[in-house]
Amino acid sequence: MGRLMLIAVRNLIQHRRRSLLLGGAMALVTILLVLLGAVGAGIESTMMRAGTALLSGHVNVTGFYKVSSGRVAPLLLEREKVLGQIEELVPEAVRFSDRLRGMAKIVSERDSIQAAVVGVAIESEPGLREVLREAEGNLMDLAQPRSMALYAAQAKRLGVSVGDAVTLSAPTVRGQFNSVDVTVRVILKDLGILSTMSCLASADTMRELNLYTEDTTGVIYVYLDDPEKSAEVESRLRTMLPDYGHELMEHHPGPFWGKFQLAAGEDWTGQRLDLTTWVDELLAMQWVLKTFSTVSGMLVMVLLVIILVGVMNTLWIAIRDRTKEIGTLRSIGMGKGRVLIAFVIEVGVLSVSATLLGVGLGTALAALINALEIPVSPGFQLFLMTDTLRLVMDPRVVLNAMLIVPGFAMLASLFPAWRATRLKPVTAIHQVG
């Protein structure tokens, strides 16, 4: 085997122009595979990071409260009691947070908009502080009384800046309208679809606006060290919370705002809890990943076909040029199997070398793209919830590239190499190549 390896390396060096062209093509394909994989992993990571900071915890306990059979509010009573029970049932949780949610009309001197308002205790929301970026002001100022944060597009439409006053108006649980004058403490950079649909206010502001008590919230987020255990934790809570006297809604995958019509159509009053995981809440965003995976999968297949065709054509040329060499090797006793192995090893050495080079260059290019912080167009921001392109070098991406390219290259070499073994030694040795 060592001798065959030596022969393969010498042949690659002897025909270095051909080797460089084919190796360069393989390296380029590897770079593209690495970058495609890094973009896909980056999209998934960004959506997971932003989604579980802005829209969902790893496990969510949402309250739905019905004053009458047809009137539903995103309301969870006895916050401290319920939170204590969840902490007891989920000891592996790394942190908890709770938020209030509702719709409100935001009125300025210039204009008004309708938006979902999320009430947060910003000091206990490290995930929000990591994801949101200030365009003006300081996000921590959201802890001040009667304060709110708007996205840049909302602030532009309302014609307000940090320090300006706006009025929040919303219906209470019992159908009466209430208004609160608040101060815009921070303007955030636009963040995809959330920039047009929602904004933030302090938790106390939301309680004052909706006439809630201090022990009232809307949803409790549970964050785990391992998000993959979300389904297990959700199942545990679904089994154990009824023992504490809670009534639960039937499980329906999907974001919480899609549950209002469902709850309104059911014949019950009072409070029920809805349990979901981050996968359920971000279900509407999964199609972005599926679409990208489909498109990138098709592109990968095209690249692999290019490898197959390139390797087969190159080997056909090599076999034609080395017909006399093959005949000589066969005449001095080299068997058909060893001739075939010699060609496959030659392609293997070339493809592995090219793949390693491609992985190195692809990794460096991904790091450069991240360092440049390339802006994402508003159309992509709508779904990615980020304003810059971020690539993630998942070890699986590198491993796939290192296995796929050499694997397909060596597979493509089998048929031409097999044809080379079919040459008769006497005929081959007298042929002028």
ABEGO torsion letter per residue (X at the ends): XAAAAAAAAAAAAABAAAAAAAAAAAAAAAAAAAAAAAAAAAAAAAAAAAAAAAABBABBBBBBBBABAABBBBBBBGAAAAAAAAAAABAABABBBBBBBBBBBBBBAABBBBBBBBBBBAAABAAAAAABBBABEBAAAAABBGBBBBBAAAAAAAGBBBGBBBBBBBBBAAGBBBBBBBBBABBBBBBEAAAAABBBBBAAAAAAAAGBBAABBABBBBBBABAAAAAAAAAAAAAAAAAAGBBBBBBBBEBAAAAAAAAAABBBBEBBBBBBBAAAAAAAAAAAAAAAAAAAAAAAAAAAAAAAAAAAAAAAAAAAAAAAAAAAAAAAGBBAAAAAAAAAAAAAAAAAAAAAAAAAAAAAAAAAAAAAGBBBBAAAAAAAGBABBBBBBBAAAAAAAAAAAAAAAAAAAAAAAAAAAABBAAAAAABBX
